[in-house]
Amino acid sequence: MAVRELRLWPDPVLSQVCDPVDPADPELGALIGDLFDTLYAAGGRGLAAPQIAVLHRVFVVDVTWKEGARDPRVFINPVLEKAHGEAATMDEQCLSIPDLPMPVTRPQTLRLTWDAQDGTRMSGTFDGILARCIQHELDHLNGTVIFDHQSPEDRAALEARYAA
């Protein structure tokens, strides 16, 4: 496995919609290993394949490793079935837009289906920081970044700060 170069905004790959991937693809295991290696090396909590220039519908998350034991999770071909619950606004950070946290409003609970590495179709309900991280990474698979969650005025100001 390897630490890969992170793509930084405004790299066009970050605005592209990713394609489904076959869980039986023999190269998928190496990609997932590289995603985790890159995630941990960069100090993040989630990382999607397009952030390392791979346009596959795959992301990894580990929201606990900084405070305790690792809890690595892999999501292949995820589909958001339902986002519900009260929406909450929190500052989010993105490894592809470093050092620029910005507020993002998201539902606090979601239901997701995805493929496991063995091809089994999974389903689960997530809440709290894990739900937020999953939604953030799912955005990446759909060509969306946290700038896209801002009002036009706030986005312009944040992009100007980022470019400085």
ABEGO torsion letter per residue (X at the ends): XBBBBBBBOABAAAABBBBBBBAABAAAAAAAAAAAAAAAAAGBABBBAAAAGBBBBBBBBBAAAAABBBBBBBBBGBBBABBBEBBBBBBBBBAABBGBBBBBBBBABBBBBBBBAAGBBBBBBBBEAAAAAAAAAAAAAAGBBAAAABBAAAAAAAAAAAAX
